[in-house]
Amino acid sequence: MSGVASKVGDLAFKAFTAGLGVTTIWLTATFSVNIYRGLSWHNAQQKLAEEESQDQSQ
């Protein structure tokens, strides 16, 4: 019986570590996408501010 329990525990541990690996990859990917989107938004805001300041100076 202990052999079966050992195999079940081993499979549970492998599933858990695989889940952690997938979660890590998912969080890394979504973090990278969010950084890119945030920088894009920030650059767009700077361009809008520059255009507004040019329009007011004319």
PDB file as gemmi writes it, atoms N, CA and C in Angstrom:
CRYST1    1.000    1.000    1.000  90.00  90.00  90.00 P 1                      
ATOM      1  N   MET A   1       0.828  -1.210   0.000  1.00  0.00           N  
ATOM      2  CA  MET A   1       0.000   0.000   0.000  1.00  0.00           C  
ATOM      3  C   MET A   1       0.858   1.253   0.000  1.00  0.00           C  
ATOM      4  N   SER A   2       1.976   1.212   0.695  1.00  0.00           N  
ATOM      5  CA  SER A   2       2.808   2.409   0.747  1.00  0.00           C  
ATOM      6  C   SER A   2       3.411   2.722  -0.618  1.00  0.00           C  
ATOM      7  N   GLY A   3       3.577   1.709  -1.479  1.00  0.00           N  
ATOM      8  CA  GLY A   3       4.086   1.956  -2.823  1.00  0.00           C  
ATOM      9  C   GLY A   3       3.104   2.763  -3.652  1.00  0.00           C  
ATOM     10  N   VAL A   4       1.814   2.466  -3.508  1.00  0.00           N  
ATOM     11  CA  VAL A   4       0.776   3.199  -4.228  1.00  0.00           C  
ATOM     12  C   VAL A   4       0.690   4.626  -3.701  1.00  0.00           C  
ATOM     13  N   ALA A   5       0.733   4.772  -2.393  1.00  0.00           N  
ATOM     14  CA  ALA A   5       0.667   6.108  -1.794  1.00  0.00           C  
ATOM     15  C   ALA A   5       1.875   6.938  -2.213  1.00  0.00           C  
ATOM     16  N   SER A   6       3.012   6.298  -2.320  1.00  0.00           N  
ATOM     17  CA  SER A   6       4.213   7.011  -2.732  1.00  0.00           C  
ATOM     18  C   SER A   6       4.079   7.501  -4.175  1.00  0.00           C  
ATOM     19  N   LYS A   7       3.513   6.644  -5.040  1.00  0.00           N  
ATOM     20  CA  LYS A   7       3.326   7.039  -6.443  1.00  0.00           C  
ATOM     21  C   LYS A   7       2.299   8.161  -6.568  1.00  0.00           C  
ATOM     22  N   VAL A   8       1.233   8.078  -5.770  1.00  0.00           N  
ATOM     23  CA  VAL A   8       0.218   9.139  -5.782  1.00  0.00           C  
ATOM     24  C   VAL A   8       0.830  10.460  -5.312  1.00  0.00           C  
ATOM     25  N   GLY A   9       1.618  10.390  -4.250  1.00  0.00           N  
ATOM     26  CA  GLY A   9       2.275  11.601  -3.747  1.00  0.00           C  
ATOM     27  C   GLY A   9       3.244  12.162  -4.763  1.00  0.00           C  
ATOM     28  N   ASP A  10       3.962  11.278  -5.458  1.00  0.00           N  
ATOM     29  CA  ASP A  10       4.908  11.713  -6.484  1.00  0.00           C  
ATOM     30  C   ASP A  10       4.175  12.395  -7.633  1.00  0.00           C  
ATOM     31  N   LEU A  11       3.068  11.797  -8.058  1.00  0.00           N  
ATOM     32  CA  LEU A  11       2.279  12.407  -9.135  1.00  0.00           C  
ATOM     33  C   LEU A  11       1.689  13.747  -8.704  1.00  0.00           C  
ATOM     34  N   ALA A  12       1.227  13.837  -7.464  1.00  0.00           N  
ATOM     35  CA  ALA A  12       0.672  15.089  -6.956  1.00  0.00           C  
ATOM     36  C   ALA A  12       1.751  16.170  -6.937  1.00  0.00           C  
ATOM     37  N   PHE A  13       2.944  15.797  -6.513  1.00  0.00           N  
ATOM     38  CA  PHE A  13       4.050  16.766  -6.474  1.00  0.00           C  
ATOM     39  C   PHE A  13       4.420  17.222  -7.882  1.00  0.00           C  
ATOM     40  N   LYS A  14       4.476  16.281  -8.819  1.00  0.00           N  
ATOM     41  CA  LYS A  14       4.797  16.632 -10.207  1.00  0.00           C  
ATOM     42  C   LYS A  14       3.726  17.546 -10.805  1.00  0.00           C  
ATOM     43  N   ALA A  15       2.454  17.256 -10.523  1.00  0.00           N  
ATOM     44  CA  ALA A  15       1.368  18.090 -11.023  1.00  0.00           C  
ATOM     45  C   ALA A  15       1.449  19.491 -10.419  1.00  0.00           C  
ATOM     46  N   PHE A  16       1.751  19.542  -9.136  1.00  0.00           N  
ATOM     47  CA  PHE A  16       1.875  20.836  -8.458  1.00  0.00           C  
ATOM     48  C   PHE A  16       3.013  21.662  -9.048  1.00  0.00           C  
ATOM     49  N   THR A  17       4.173  21.045  -9.234  1.00  0.00           N  
ATOM     50  CA  THR A  17       5.315  21.793  -9.775  1.00  0.00           C  
ATOM     51  C   THR A  17       5.083  22.178 -11.231  1.00  0.00           C  
ATOM     52  N   ALA A  18       4.402  21.322 -11.988  1.00  0.00           N  
ATOM     53  CA  ALA A  18       4.063  21.678 -13.366  1.00  0.00           C  
ATOM     54  C   ALA A  18       3.116  22.879 -13.377  1.00  0.00           C  
ATOM     55  N   GLY A  19       2.161  22.868 -12.458  1.00  0.00           N  
ATOM     56  CA  GLY A  19       1.238  24.007 -12.349  1.00  0.00           C  
ATOM     57  C   GLY A  19       1.967  25.286 -11.995  1.00  0.00           C  
ATOM     58  N   LEU A  20       2.941  25.192 -11.105  1.00  0.00           N  
ATOM     59  CA  LEU A  20       3.728  26.379 -10.760  1.00  0.00           C  
ATOM     60  C   LEU A  20       4.516  26.886 -11.967  1.00  0.00           C  
ATOM     61  N   GLY A  21       5.048  25.955 -12.754  1.00  0.00           N  
ATOM     62  CA  GLY A  21       5.788  26.351 -13.949  1.00  0.00           C  
ATOM     63  C   GLY A  21       4.903  27.057 -14.957  1.00  0.00           C  
ATOM     64  N   VAL A  22       3.723  26.498 -15.205  1.00  0.00           N  
ATOM     65  CA  VAL A  22       2.783  27.126 -16.142  1.00  0.00           C  
ATOM     66  C   VAL A  22       2.346  28.488 -15.631  1.00  0.00           C  
ATOM     67  N   THR A  23       2.069  28.573 -14.345  1.00  0.00           N  
ATOM     68  CA  THR A  23       1.665  29.855 -13.758  1.00  0.00           C  
ATOM     69  C   THR A  23       2.770  30.893 -13.890  1.00  0.00           C  
ATOM     70  N   THR A  24       4.007  30.491 -13.668  1.00  0.00           N  
ATOM     71  CA  THR A  24       5.139  31.408 -13.795  1.00  0.00           C  
ATOM     72  C   THR A  24       5.262  31.923 -15.219  1.00  0.00           C  
ATOM     73  N   ILE A  25       5.134  31.023 -16.183  1.00  0.00           N  
ATOM     74  CA  ILE A  25       5.218  31.432 -17.589  1.00  0.00           C  
ATOM     75  C   ILE A  25       4.070  32.377 -17.934  1.00  0.00           C  
ATOM     76  N   TRP A  26       2.856  32.054 -17.479  1.00  0.00           N  
ATOM     77  CA  TRP A  26       1.683  32.894 -17.744  1.00  0.00           C  
ATOM     78  C   TRP A  26       1.869  34.296 -17.146  1.00  0.00           C  
ATOM     79  N   LEU A  27       2.306  34.358 -15.895  1.00  0.00           N  
ATOM     80  CA  LEU A  27       2.485  35.658 -15.247  1.00  0.00           C  
ATOM     81  C   LEU A  27       3.594  36.466 -15.921  1.00  0.00           C  
ATOM     82  N   THR A  28       4.659  35.808 -16.342  1.00  0.00           N  
ATOM     83  CA  THR A  28       5.742  36.503 -17.043  1.00  0.00           C  
ATOM     84  C   THR A  28       5.237  37.082 -18.356  1.00  0.00           C  
ATOM     85  N   ALA A  29       4.468  36.288 -19.100  1.00  0.00           N  
ATOM     86  CA  ALA A  29       3.947  36.750 -20.393  1.00  0.00           C  
ATOM     87  C   ALA A  29       2.978  37.915 -20.212  1.00  0.00           C  
ATOM     88  N   THR A  30       2.045  37.796 -19.278  1.00  0.00           N  
ATOM     89  CA  THR A  30       1.072  38.868 -19.100  1.00  0.00           C  
ATOM     90  C   THR A  30       1.737  40.123 -18.534  1.00  0.00           C  
ATOM     91  N   PHE A  31       2.731  39.961 -17.681  1.00  0.00           N  
ATOM     92  CA  PHE A  31       3.465  41.112 -17.159  1.00  0.00           C  
ATOM     93  C   PHE A  31       4.169  41.847 -18.296  1.00  0.00           C  
ATOM     94  N   SER A  32       4.802  41.093 -19.194  1.00  0.00           N  
ATOM     95  CA  SER A  32       5.499  41.707 -20.317  1.00  0.00           C  
ATOM     96  C   SER A  32       4.523  42.458 -21.218  1.00  0.00           C  
ATOM     97  N   VAL A  33       3.370  41.863 -21.483  1.00  0.00           N  
ATOM     98  CA  VAL A  33       2.359  42.528 -22.317  1.00  0.00           C  
ATOM     99  C   VAL A  33       1.867  43.797 -21.639  1.00  0.00           C  
ATOM    100  N   ASN A  34       1.648  43.743 -20.331  1.00  0.00           N  
ATOM    101  CA  ASN A  34       1.167  44.924 -19.620  1.00  0.00           C  
ATOM    102  C   ASN A  34       2.209  46.034 -19.593  1.00  0.00           C  
ATOM    103  N   ILE A  35       3.475  45.674 -19.476  1.00  0.00           N  
ATOM    104  CA  ILE A  35       4.537  46.684 -19.533  1.00  0.00           C  
ATOM    105  C   ILE A  35       4.528  47.353 -20.903  1.00  0.00           C  
ATOM    106  N   TYR A  36       4.430  46.556 -21.974  1.00  0.00           N  
ATOM    107  CA  TYR A  36       4.400  47.104 -23.341  1.00  0.00           C  
ATOM    108  C   TYR A  36       3.198  48.026 -23.523  1.00  0.00           C  
ATOM    109  N   ARG A  37       2.027  47.591 -23.065  1.00  0.00           N  
ATOM    110  CA  ARG A  37       0.824  48.422 -23.216  1.00  0.00           C  
ATOM    111  C   ARG A  37       0.941  49.712 -22.404  1.00  0.00           C  
ATOM    112  N   GLY A  38       1.520  49.613 -21.218  1.00  0.00           N  
ATOM    113  CA  GLY A  38       1.685  50.810 -20.391  1.00  0.00           C  
ATOM    114  C   GLY A  38       2.634  51.809 -21.026  1.00  0.00           C  
ATOM    115  N   LEU A  39       3.732  51.323 -21.587  1.00  0.00           N  
ATOM    116  CA  LEU A  39       4.673  52.218 -22.248  1.00  0.00           C  
ATOM    117  C   LEU A  39       4.051  52.847 -23.499  1.00  0.00           C  
ATOM    118  N   SER A  40       3.282  52.055 -24.245  1.00  0.00           N  
ATOM    119  CA  SER A  40       2.600  52.585 -25.431  1.00  0.00           C  
ATOM    120  C   SER A  40       1.617  53.683 -25.038  1.00  0.00           C  
ATOM    121  N   TRP A  41       0.860  53.433 -23.967  1.00  0.00           N  
ATOM    122  CA  TRP A  41      -0.106  54.433 -23.496  1.00  0.00           C  
ATOM    123  C   TRP A  41       0.627  55.710 -23.071  1.00  0.00           C  
ATOM    124  N   HIS A  42       1.717  55.545 -22.344  1.00  0.00           N  
ATOM    125  CA  HIS A  42       2.471  56.693 -21.861  1.00  0.00           C  
ATOM    126  C   HIS A  42       3.022  57.516 -23.030  1.00  0.00           C  
ATOM    127  N   ASN A  43       3.557  56.843 -24.040  1.00  0.00           N  
ATOM    128  CA  ASN A  43       4.079  57.559 -25.205  1.00  0.00           C  
ATOM    129  C   ASN A  43       2.966  58.287 -25.944  1.00  0.00           C  
ATOM    130  N   ALA A  44       1.784  57.672 -26.032  1.00  0.00           N  
ATOM    131  CA  ALA A  44       0.651  58.332 -26.685  1.00  0.00           C  
ATOM    132  C   ALA A  44       0.230  59.570 -25.901  1.00  0.00           C  
ATOM    133  N   GLN A  45       0.260  59.503 -24.582  1.00  0.00           N  
ATOM    134  CA  GLN A  45      -0.096  60.661 -23.766  1.00  0.00           C  
ATOM    135  C   GLN A  45       0.905  61.795 -23.964  1.00  0.00           C  
ATOM    136  N   GLN A  46       2.176  61.451 -24.080  1.00  0.00           N  
ATOM    137  CA  GLN A  46       3.192  62.484 -24.315  1.00  0.00           C  
ATOM    138  C   GLN A  46       2.979  63.159 -25.658  1.00  0.00           C  
ATOM    139  N   LYS A  47       2.646  62.376 -26.694  1.00  0.00           N  
ATOM    140  CA  LYS A  47       2.406  62.955 -28.019  1.00  0.00           C  
ATOM    141  C   LYS A  47       1.196  63.880 -27.989  1.00  0.00           C  
ATOM    142  N   LEU A  48       0.137  63.472 -27.298  1.00  0.00           N  
ATOM    143  CA  LEU A  48      -1.044  64.333 -27.190  1.00  0.00           C  
ATOM    144  C   LEU A  48      -0.704  65.642 -26.479  1.00  0.00           C  
ATOM    145  N   ALA A  49       0.074  65.548 -25.414  1.00  0.00           N  
ATOM    146  CA  ALA A  49       0.447  66.750 -24.673  1.00  0.00           C  
ATOM    147  C   ALA A  49       1.304  67.669 -25.539  1.00  0.00           C  
ATOM    148  N   GLU A  50       2.205  67.102 -26.321  1.00  0.00           N  
ATOM    149  CA  GLU A  50       3.043  67.920 -27.203  1.00  0.00           C  
ATOM    150  C   GLU A  50       2.209  68.587 -28.285  1.00  0.00           C  
ATOM    151  N   GLU A  51       1.236  67.865 -28.854  1.00  0.00           N  
ATOM    152  CA  GLU A  51       0.372  68.450 -29.876  1.00  0.00           C  
ATOM    153  C   GLU A  51      -0.483  69.568 -29.299  1.00  0.00           C  
ATOM    154  N   GLU A  52      -0.981  69.370 -28.084  1.00  0.00           N  
ATOM    155  CA  GLU A  52      -1.799  70.411 -27.453  1.00  0.00           C  
ATOM    156  C   GLU A  52      -0.972  71.653 -27.185  1.00  0.00           C  
ATOM    157  N   SER A  53       0.265  71.479 -26.737  1.00  0.00           N  
ATOM    158  CA  SER A  53       1.098  72.651 -26.462  1.00  0.00           C  
ATOM    159  C   SER A  53       1.463  73.372 -27.754  1.00  0.00           C  
ATOM    160  N   GLN A  54       1.634  72.655 -28.846  1.00  0.00           N  
ATOM    161  CA  GLN A  54       1.916  73.300 -30.125  1.00  0.00           C  
ATOM    162  C   GLN A  54       0.692  74.053 -30.643  1.00  0.00           C  
ATOM    163  N   ASP A  55      -0.503  73.476 -30.457  1.00  0.00           N  
ATOM    164  CA  ASP A  55      -1.729  74.141 -30.890  1.00  0.00           C  
ATOM    165  C   ASP A  55      -1.965  75.426 -30.100  1.00  0.00           C  
ATOM    166  N   GLN A  56      -1.660  75.431 -28.813  1.00  0.00           N  
ATOM    167  CA  GLN A  56      -1.880  76.613 -28.002  1.00  0.00           C  
ATOM    168  C   GLN A  56      -0.879  77.719 -28.327  1.00  0.00           C  
ATOM    169  N   SER A  57       0.304  77.333 -28.785  1.00  0.00           N  
ATOM    170  CA  SER A  57       1.317  78.350 -29.072  1.00  0.00           C  
ATOM    171  C   SER A  57       1.101  79.007 -30.433  1.00  0.00           C  
ATOM    172  N   GLN A  58       0.250  78.442 -31.255  1.00  0.00           N  
ATOM    173  CA  GLN A  58       0.022  79.035 -32.596  1.00  0.00           C  
ATOM    174  C   GLN A  58      -1.041  80.078 -32.580  1.00  0.00           C  
TER     175      GLN A  58                                                      
END                                                                             
